[in-house]
Amino acid sequence: MLFRLISFALLVSMISPVTAQQSMSAGSGAITATIPSGLAEAIRDRTDRLREGQTHIVRGERIIAGNLVSQYYEAQQFHSDWSDATRYAQLLAALEDLRLDGLDPDDYHLAVLHSFNADTERGRVLTMDEQADREVLAMDAMLLAVHHLYHGKVHPQRLSSEWNFSERPVNGADPLGQLAAAIDSGRIRESFDAARPQHPWYARGRERLAEYRRIAAAGGWPTVPDGPVLKPGMSDARVPVLRQRLSITRDYSSGTTGAAASADAAADELYDIALEAAVKGFQERHGLGADGVIGPGTRNALNVPVQARIDQIRVNLERARWTLHEIKGEFVLVDVAGFYVSYFNNDEPVWTSRVVVGRQGRETPIFKSKITYVVLNPTWTIPSGILAKDKLPILQRDAGALKRSNIRVLDAAGREVDPHAVNWHQYSASRLPPYQFRQDPGADNALGRVKIMFPNPHSVYLHDTPSKNLFDEPTRLFSSGCIRVQNALELAERVLGEPARWNQTTLQAAIATGATQTINLPRPLPVLILYWTAQPRPDGQIIFRADVYGRDAATLQALDSDFALPAAPIR
């Protein structure tokens, strides 16, 4: 049932509107005269079996979306859609093109569908049963493909219980009729294109995947040998290899830098200014310190095999299919793996800042919500998890440690408790003390001078921090799950959306009073906490990031596994 509803929503969204009556007539009118009645009967026979849940195998391939395939042909009175050679060729071409989405066309029966063509090209006439098998297999392929392009092949809920991105709603009165009209009019490729996320990020990702597959087909890139740290101005036999490696990924171009080719080996081995600029660009793209020095970290990034980068792009194209349909208009996006937060307007970031996210064991969750208010001069109440893991052991060693950080101990009535009067050793992670631990506003408050709030079950929010030095680190895994923002006051101004009332001057003035103040947004603003380890840039390059939470492998494994319909609705 879930697959049918999701697919219905997709079919409505991907095909230009037509009325139900027009759809049915378009799907059944012109075909009736050219399709033998025996073929319709053979299709009906398969439809009956599929409706009853029977497994149907076509040349070793199992019909997967049998329930939806049967509903489609019942609505079309068992007319054939794929006996037409032109339409069939369009379908095969559209399935082949799925490679650029990071999907495997053979997951959609492509090889077997080609085998029917091979038979006819050899002059062999397909039997009626073979024609009917080709028919239901082709329809299964199309339904699966457009479903996966729209929703993703992998169920993200099975990878993370935190996932709360909803399925797209069902719209329209006759999606099956609209599908029939699209097929009948030859809009096969257009249907595939419309199912893809209509977002420039996705189109760029497909282009970068095509580029990296061309690199792989040409033999990949050379390995930069191990050796001493390589710095600008040095001469080294590895420099020509480094130059070649960066040329392949378009980080280095002698034509644009003005560097002249030279047959002189000494000049060729000089780590010059042009190559230094290319190395810094590469380092920036890979989340490394952009110092131009080839140490172990940079060399390891240079030597990642091209196939690993292809897989990284594929994984993130799948993540894009999960989310990019919802990324429209104005919103805040946190890229956990990239350590950035951005404010988006009209599909592109208009403001970006560095962030610190959760360290190993305290990972920042991946979810969506809506920002509803901003707090200036916030207090900080220590969450139970941080209290159990971090603060209670400190109290047990030194009862006055928290008070020196302006953290007060409060009882249930809000009265302050002397921490020296409490036996902290009687408490543990499984038996927390019955107190509230609150840090007053101030320069050393853990939340800084502003926090940006959005409802969620994880107690996660965006906030300022007094620890500004951590933003200089290339890998910023230091928090307990919340997101620390380098330029939090700038983000607060943008999310409040009232620059005449709330701008940097007025916000600073309000903070200067020292009073805690809550400011409600005029309207809730979407916030998406996502995880990208590969992101295509508008300039034609692609950013790669380390898989800091180790999530790529599970997604890749699921992406390369057989697709299975969910046994029950996944929420």
N, C-alpha and C positions, 0 to 999 in steps of 0.2 A: 504493500500500500504506500509506504513512504516513497519508494522509488517512483511509483506512478505519479504521485502528487508533485514531487520535485520536477520530474520530467515534464509534466503538464505545464508547470510554471515556466519552465525553460522554453517550451515550444511556443507559448504565447509571446514571450519576450523576444524571441529571435526572428519571428516572421512578421512581415508587414500585415496590418489588420485587414481582414476580410470577413464578411459575414458568414455565419454557419452555412446558410443555403448556398452561397457562392463557393464556399470551400468544398462542400460535398459534390457539387456539380463539377467543379474543376478536377476533383480527385477521381471521378468515376466516369466522366462523359466520354472523352476521346479514346479512352483505353479500351472500353468494352468491345468495340468492333474488332480489335486486333489481338485480343487475348483469347486463346482457345478456352472453351468452357471446361475442358478437362484440367487445365492448369488452375482455374479458379477452384475446382473441386479438390485438387491436390493441396492447394493452399489452405482450404477450409479444413481438410483432414489434419494438417499440422497445427492449425489454429486451435482445433478442438483439444488436441493432446497438450498443447502448451497451456491452454486455459485450465486444464485439469492438473497442472503442475508436473506433467511427465517430462522427463529429460529427453531432449532431442539433440542428437549428434549429427553434424554435417561434415563429412570427410575429416573426422577427428576433432572438430570444433563444436563446443557445446553452446546452444542458445542460452544466453544469460538473462536477458530481460524478457523472458517468455510471456509473462503476464501482460506487459505493455504491448509486445508484438501482436499477441492474440487480440487485444482490444482494438489495435489499429486496423487489422485486417477485417475484423467483424464490422467495424464502422464503415469500411470501404467496400463491403460486400465481396471481399476476397479477390479484388482486382489486383493485378500485378503492377508494381511500380518500376521494377528493375529489369523488365524484358527489353526496355528501350536501351539500345547500346550507348547512346549519347549520355543519358542520365547515369548509367552504370559507370561509364568512364569518368564522369565528374565525381562520382562517389569515391572511386578508387584514388583519384588524384587528391581529393580532400583528405582521405585517410592517410595517404602518403605524407601529406603536409603536416600531419600531427607530430612528425619528428622534430619540427621546429618549436613545438610546444613542450618538448621534453617527454612526450609520450611515445610509446612503442606501437606503431601501426599494426603489428601482428597481434596485439591485445584486442584488436577490432577486426580480426579474421582476415586481414588483408591478403596474406599469402594464399589462403584457401579461395578467397574471392577471385584472385588472379588465376587460380588453377582452372576455374570455369572458363575464363577467356582463353586460356591456353588450349583447352580441349576444342573449343569452337574454331580457333585459328588453325588447328590441325585438321579441320574438316569434319570433326566428329559432331554429330547432332546430339544435343542433350536430351535425355528422356524427360518425360513430364515430371517424374519424381525429382530429377536433378534440377529442373527449372524451379520447382516449388522450394526445394532446399536452398537454392541460390537466393530465392526471393526472401525467405525468412531470415537467412544469415545476413544478407545485406541490410535489411531493416534493423536487425539487432545491432549491427555495427554502427549504423548511423545514430540510433537512439543512445547507445553507450557513449559514443564519441561526443555528441553535443552535451550530454549530461556531464561528462568529465571536464569538458572545456568550461562549462558554466559553474560547476560546483567543486571541481577537483576530483581526481580518482581516489585519493586517500581520504578516509573519514578522520578529520582532525580531532574529533572527540575521543577517538580510540588511542590517540597519541598523548592527549592531555585532558584531564578532567576539568581544567580551568577554562576550556574553550567555551565561549558563550556567544559566538557570532551566529545569528539565527539564519535559518533557511529562507530563501526568497519566497514571497507569498504567491499563492495561486491566483491568476487573473484570467479573464476571458471565458467565453461560453463554450467554445468548440476548438480546443487546441489540436485535437487529432485531425479535424477537418482543415485547420490552417496548415498543419504539417503536410497533408495531402496536396493542398494547393501549391505549397512551396515546391514540393518534389515535382508535381505535374508541370510547373512552369520552368523547371530547370534551375531553381535557386538553391542548388546543393551547396556549392562553396559559400554562397552568401549566408546560408544558414549556419555553417561552421564559423564563419567570421563573426556573425552577430552573437554567437554563444560565447566567444572569447571576451575577457574583460575589456570594456571600451575605455581604456586608460593608456596614456602614452608610455607609462612604465612597462606595460606588458608588451607592447609592440617593440620597444627597445630591447627587452629581454630576449625576445625571439630573434632579433637581429644579432645580438651578441652570442647566442647559442649557435646560430648558423656560422658566425665567424670562427668560434672556437672549434667547431667541428671541421671547418676547412683547415684550420691549423693542424688538427689531429690527422686529417687525411694526408697532409703534406709531410707528416713525420714528426709533428710536435716541435718542441724547442730543445736546445742543447742544455745539458747540465753544467752549471758553473762549478768547477772543481773546488774542493776544500783547500784551505791554505790560510796564511796570515790575514788579518783584517786588512781590507783594501780601502784606501782613502784617496780622495781627490788629489791629483798631483803626482801620485805614485806611478811607476811603470811596472807592469806585471803581465806575464804570459796569459793570464786569465781575462785580460781586458777585451781582446777580440771576441771571446766567447760571450762575455757580458754584453757587449755591444750587439752581437747577433741575437742574443736572447731578448733584449729589450726592443729590438727592431721588429721582431715577430709579433709582439703584442702592441706595436705602435706607440710604445713609450719613448722610443728613440727614433729620430729621423735625421739623417745627415743633410737631407735637402732643406729642412726647415731651420736647422741650426746654423747652416753655413759652413759646417766642417767639411773639409776637403778629403777625399779619399787619397790614400797614400800607399805606395808600395814599400815604403820604409818601415821595416818591422819595428824599429824603436818608436817611431811616431804612432804606429798602430797600437802599441801596447801602453800608450800614455793614457792615464785616466784624466781626461781633459774636462773643461768646463761644460761642454755640451753633454757629455755622458753623465756628469754629476747632476745636471738638471733632470735628465731622464731618470736617474736612480731615485732622486727625491720625489718625482712624480709617481714612480712605481711604489715607493714606500708609503706615500700618502694614500694611494689607491688601496693598499693592503693594511691600513691601520697601524703602520709602523712609524716610529720616530723618523721624521724626514730630515736626516742629517747628512745624507749622501755617503755614509760609511757602510761598506759591505761587511757586516759582521755575521755571526751565525744565524740570527733571526731573519735578516734580509736574504741571506743565501738560501735558507730553508724555503722562504716564500718564493724565490725565483725558481727553485727546483721542484716545486709541487707539479706533478705530472698534468699534462693538459686534460687527460680523462677525468682527473679529480676535479678540475675546474668546470668541466662540462657537467659533471654530476652535481656540483654546487649550484650551477645555474638552473639545472632541471629541478632541483629541490625547491629553489626559490620561485620558479615559475609556478610550481604547484601551490606554494603558499600564496602567491598572487591570485590564483584562481579561487582560493578560499575567501579572500578579503577584498580584492580590488573593485568588485561590483559595488561595495558599500562605501568606497572612498570617493566622495564627491563633495563639492562645495567647500565650506570652511570647517576645519577640524584640526586637532592637535594629534600628532603621531610621534610616538616614542619608538625608536629603533634600539631595542635592548642590545643586540649583538654589535651594532655600530656605535653605541654610546652617544646618541644624538637625540634631541627632541626638535621637531619642526612644526611650524604653524603653516598650514596649507590653505590656499585659496585657488579655486579653479584648477585643481589637479596638480599644482606645482607648489613647492615650498617657497614661502616669501620671507621666512625668518627661521634661523636654525641656531641651536646652542648645544654645547657639550653637556652630557649628563654622566652621573655616577649611578650604577645599578647594583642589584644584589649580587653578593659574592656566592661562591660555591656553597651549597647547603642552605642558602637564604635567597634563592633565585627570585628575580622579579617575575611575577606571573604574566602570562600572555592572555589578554582579554580586551574587551571594549566597555566603555561606560560613557557618561556625560558629565562634564564639569558643571557644577551648579553654584559654587561660591568660592571666594578667596578670603583668606584670613591674614591680616597684617599683625605683626607682633604676636605670633601664636605662642601658646603654651605647648609643652610636649608632655603627654602622658605616656609613660613607658608601656608598650604592649606586653602582654603576658609572655610571648615567645622570647622577646629580647630580655625581659626580666629574668626568665628562667635560665637562659643560656649565657647571658652576659653580666647582668647587674647583680644577681643574687650571689654569685661567687665572689664578686668584689666586696659586697657588704659583709660577707662572712669573714673576709680578711681584714677589712677596715671599715667599721661602721660609719665613719665620718666622710668616706670618699665621695658619696653622691652629694652630700650637702655642700661640699666645696665646689661642686659644679652647679649650684643653685637648684638642685633637685630636692624637693621637699617630700616627706612621707606624710600622707594624710589618712586618717581613719574614715570609716563609713559616714561619719557626720561631717567630714570636711575639716576636722581639727588636726593641727600639725602634731606629729609624733616625734619625740626625740629618738633618732636612730640608735643612740648609745643605750637606750633603755630597752631595746628589743633583743632577744636571743635569736639571731638570724640562723643559727645552726640547726634550729628545730624545723626549718623549712627546706624544701627541695623542689626540683623541677616538677615533681608529681604532687607536691603540697605547697603551693605558693602562699606567701604571706598575705593576710587579708587587708592589705593597704593599697592605696593608690600612690604612685610615684610620679610627681609632676615637676617639670622644669619650668621656671618662670620665664617670661619673655626677656630677651637681652641679646647682647652681641654674641654670647657663647651658647645660646640656645641651639639644640641639635637641628632644629628646623629653620634656623636663620631668622630672617625678618618677614618671610611670606610663605604660606602654603596654599596650594591650589587643590581643591577637594572635588572628588567624584565618587558617588556611591559604589562600593564593591565589597565583596565578602573577604577580601584579602588584607584589609586595612592598609592599602597602598595608596600613596598620593604623590604629587609633585611638590617639591619644596626647595627653599634656599638652604644654604649650609655655611657654617663658619670655616669649614675646612676647604678653602679655595685651592690649596696647592694640589689637591688630588685631581683637579681637572687638567693638569699638565701631563698626567700619565696617559700613555697610549691605550692601555687596557684598564678600564675604570670599573673594576668589580670590588667595591668596598662597602656597599650599604647592606642593610638587613632586609632588603626587598623594595623599599621605597625608592623614589627616583629623585636624586639631588640635581638641581638645575644650576648651571654656571651663571646664567643671566636671568634669574628667576623673576626679578622685578619687571624686566622687559616682557617676559611671557605673561605675567599678570596683567600688564597693560593691554596686551593683545586679546586675552581671553575675556577681559571685562568689556571690551568693545565699546567703550564710551570715552574716547580720547579727550573730549572737551571737559569731562568731569574727572576722569581718572587717567592721568598721564604720569610721566616720571616725576615731574615737579610736585603734583598733588599727592602722589603715593609716598614720596620721600617725606613730605610735610606730615602726613598722617603717621608714618612710622616714627618720626622724630618726637611725637607726643608720648611715645612709650605705651600707649593704651592698645589693648587688643581690640581689633575691629573686624567684623565680618561683613563682607560685601557680596550680595547676591548678584549673579549674572542676570541681565535682562532676559536672556533665554539660554537654556542649557546648550553647551557646546560639546559635540562628540570628541572623545579622546580614544585613540586606539594604541594599545601597547602590543607591538609586533616584534618579530624576530627575523631579521634579514641577514643572511651571510653572503649574499651577492645582490648588488643593486646596479642596474644600468643607469648611467648618467646621461643627461641631455647632450653632452658633447661627443657622444659616440664611444666613450670608454665605459668600463664597468668596475665597480668597487667590490673587492672581496674582503671579508672579515673572518676572523677565527670563529669557529663554532664553540664559543665559550661555555655553553651549557650542554654540549654534546648531543644536540637534537637532530642534526642532519642525517646521521646514519640510520636512525629508525624511520625517518621520512623517506629516505632513498630506498630502504628495503621494502617498505609498503608500496612505494611507487613502482618498483620492479616486480612486485608479486601479482598473482592473479587477483582480479577484482571479484569481490563477493558482495552480493546484496546484503544489507543489514537484516538480521533476523527480526528485529523490532525497531521502532522509531528511535533514533538517537537524538537526545536533547542536549 
